[in-house]
Amino acid sequence: MTPDESKVCNAVDTFIKQDRSFALWRIPGESPRFAMQASGSARLLYNIEELDGQSGFVVAPFHVSKRHPIVLIRPDIQELPLDEEKDAPCPRDKSFMLMDQTFHAHVTNVSCKENPKEDYSRRFNSFIEPLRRKQFEKLVLSRSQTIPAGKADFSPAAAFLKATGRYKYSYVYLCHTPATGTWLGCTPEIILSGEKGEWHTVALAGTQPLQNGELPTEWDDKNREEQEYVAFYIRKQLQALGIRPTETPPAPVRAGELSHLKSDFCFPLPDNKKLGDLLKRLHPTPAVCGLPKEETYRFIRENEGYDRSYYSGFIGWLAPEGKSDLYVNLRCMNILADAFVLYAGGGILASSETESEWLETEAKMQTMKQLIHNF
């Protein structure tokens, strides 16, 4: 680690210890950016539509509730104040403990209560039944895994820097607020980006490992069908607003050691003050929920067996008068005082098989596991 990188890590880790509201993020192909409130708590919102006309860094959950509100970080400070590192502990030399967020305890307890593969298999069976009855077209089944922190010197900021080097094609972020705790993620999926009148979203689904480091050229019917469900949904939501997007055919893209099928949707948006309304229509997409949307959204919350929290919500920079970059919060973890809570999921169709879906979640969790090794 260079001296400048050490300064960044010391400053950012100190902001977490001080329970400051901030975000550090890197858009693929760009340099990292930073935003922090100078004082006070981040703004809490309880409806996605309340984001209309708002600016700042957004952290939104899968399901908005009093426990998990939408959090909007006000960007009072947009350059890292590195002179504060004199008060920071050195992650390699001194014990570094994160703020303990007691309201996350329920996540840890659920994750540790039994054999995780048996638990996943049981829930998979409850998800596959309505699909085979044709009650739903697609469901997304996710899970969490709690990994005890091996040492007290883990540096979230150092893990962020490691992620920016390792995952060049993903959106990488580290954020902390008193309401959310500390989250780190590397996600490939845009939910909404753009500026002025030109906007962009994607339909990203289907998963395969890279083949000798290269993108796979062959995709089976299950993966193609899964991706088309997402594309169909986005098409329908935009058309309901009178928007006729230009659309690219599905093509494989990289996401860490995995690949997915992606279609790009580009479209004009004359009124940038209604981004909250558009996000309400798009979230949650079938990539993290299912079809039909409202019925599968309710089924997941009642049958998945745990609270997704901010996993599979959306996260990023919102600026109606400038450039917005919002991503679906995938391949992420909640960093607790003594543990890491990792999240992953996958799309389930009537043709899905338990073992392959389990292995897919295992592969996706490797994205975060690679970042906590060697600490």
LINQUI-V212138 format. One record per backbone hydrogen bond with DSSP energy under -0.5 kcal/mol. CO is the residue of the C=O (numbers start at 1). NH is the residue of the N-H. If there is no record, write none. Layout:
co:CO nh:NH
co:CO nh:NH
This chain:
co:2 nh:6
co:3 nh:7
co:4 nh:8
co:5 nh:9
co:6 nh:10
co:7 nh:11
co:8 nh:12
co:9 nh:13
co:10 nh:14
co:11 nh:15
co:12 nh:16
co:13 nh:17
co:14 nh:18
co:15 nh:20
co:16 nh:19
co:20 nh:22
co:21 nh:37
co:22 nh:176
co:23 nh:35
co:24 nh:174
co:25 nh:33
co:26 nh:172
co:27 nh:30
co:33 nh:25
co:35 nh:23
co:36 nh:77
co:43 nh:72
co:45 nh:70
co:47 nh:50
co:48 nh:51
co:49 nh:52
co:51 nh:54
co:54 nh:320
co:56 nh:58
co:56 nh:318
co:57 nh:73
co:58 nh:316
co:59 nh:71
co:60 nh:314
co:68 nh:65
co:70 nh:45
co:71 nh:59
co:71 nh:73
co:72 nh:43
co:72 nh:74
co:73 nh:57
co:74 nh:76
co:77 nh:36
co:80 nh:82
co:81 nh:84
co:82 nh:85
co:83 nh:86
co:84 nh:87
co:85 nh:88
co:89 nh:91
co:90 nh:93
co:90 nh:94
co:99 nh:101
co:100 nh:102
co:101 nh:104
co:102 nh:105
co:104 nh:107
co:104 nh:108
co:105 nh:109
co:106 nh:110
co:107 nh:111
co:108 nh:112
co:110 nh:113
co:115 nh:119
co:116 nh:120
co:117 nh:121
co:118 nh:122
co:119 nh:123
co:120 nh:124
co:121 nh:125
co:122 nh:126
co:123 nh:127
co:124 nh:128
co:125 nh:129
co:126 nh:130
co:127 nh:131
co:128 nh:132
co:129 nh:133
co:130 nh:135
co:130 nh:136
co:131 nh:134
co:138 nh:291
co:139 nh:141
co:139 nh:348
co:140 nh:142
co:141 nh:346
co:143 nh:344
co:145 nh:147
co:145 nh:342
co:146 nh:148
co:147 nh:340
co:151 nh:154
co:152 nh:96
co:154 nh:156
co:155 nh:159
co:156 nh:160
co:157 nh:161
co:158 nh:162
co:159 nh:163
co:160 nh:164
co:161 nh:165
co:162 nh:166
co:163 nh:167
co:166 nh:168
co:167 nh:170
co:170 nh:172
co:171 nh:187
co:172 nh:26
co:173 nh:185
co:174 nh:24
co:175 nh:183
co:176 nh:22
co:177 nh:181
co:181 nh:177
co:182 nh:335
co:183 nh:175
co:184 nh:333
co:185 nh:173
co:187 nh:171
co:188 nh:190
co:189 nh:328
co:190 nh:202
co:192 nh:326
co:193 nh:200
co:194 nh:324
co:195 nh:198
co:197 nh:199
co:197 nh:269
co:198 nh:195
co:199 nh:267
co:200 nh:193
co:201 nh:265
co:202 nh:204
co:203 nh:263
co:205 nh:261
co:208 nh:259
co:210 nh:212
co:211 nh:214
co:214 nh:211
co:220 nh:224
co:221 nh:225
co:222 nh:226
co:223 nh:227
co:224 nh:228
co:225 nh:229
co:226 nh:230
co:227 nh:231
co:228 nh:232
co:229 nh:233
co:230 nh:234
co:231 nh:235
co:232 nh:236
co:233 nh:237
co:234 nh:238
co:235 nh:239
co:236 nh:240
co:237 nh:241
co:238 nh:241
co:238 nh:243
co:239 nh:242
co:243 nh:245
co:246 nh:266
co:251 nh:262
co:253 nh:260
co:255 nh:258
co:257 nh:210
co:258 nh:255
co:259 nh:208
co:260 nh:253
co:261 nh:205
co:262 nh:251
co:263 nh:203
co:264 nh:248
co:265 nh:201
co:266 nh:246
co:267 nh:199
co:270 nh:272
co:271 nh:274
co:272 nh:275
co:274 nh:278
co:275 nh:279
co:276 nh:280
co:277 nh:281
co:278 nh:282
co:279 nh:283
co:285 nh:288
co:285 nh:289
co:289 nh:140
co:291 nh:137
co:291 nh:138
co:292 nh:296
co:293 nh:297
co:294 nh:298
co:295 nh:299
co:296 nh:300
co:297 nh:301
co:298 nh:302
co:299 nh:303
co:300 nh:304
co:306 nh:308
co:308 nh:311
co:309 nh:62
co:309 nh:63
co:310 nh:313
co:313 nh:329
co:314 nh:60
co:315 nh:327
co:316 nh:58
co:317 nh:325
co:318 nh:56
co:319 nh:322
co:322 nh:196
co:324 nh:194
co:325 nh:317
co:326 nh:191
co:326 nh:192
co:327 nh:315
co:328 nh:330
co:329 nh:312
co:330 nh:186
co:331 nh:186
co:332 nh:343
co:333 nh:184
co:333 nh:335
co:334 nh:336
co:334 nh:341
co:335 nh:182
co:338 nh:149
co:339 nh:336
co:340 nh:147
co:340 nh:342
co:341 nh:334
co:342 nh:145
co:344 nh:143
co:346 nh:141
co:348 nh:139
co:349 nh:352
co:353 nh:357
co:354 nh:358
co:355 nh:359
co:356 nh:360
co:357 nh:361
co:358 nh:362
co:359 nh:363
co:360 nh:364
co:361 nh:365
co:362 nh:366
co:364 nh:367
co:365 nh:368
co:365 nh:369
co:366 nh:370
co:368 nh:371
co:368 nh:372
co:369 nh:372
co:369 nh:373
co:372 nh:375
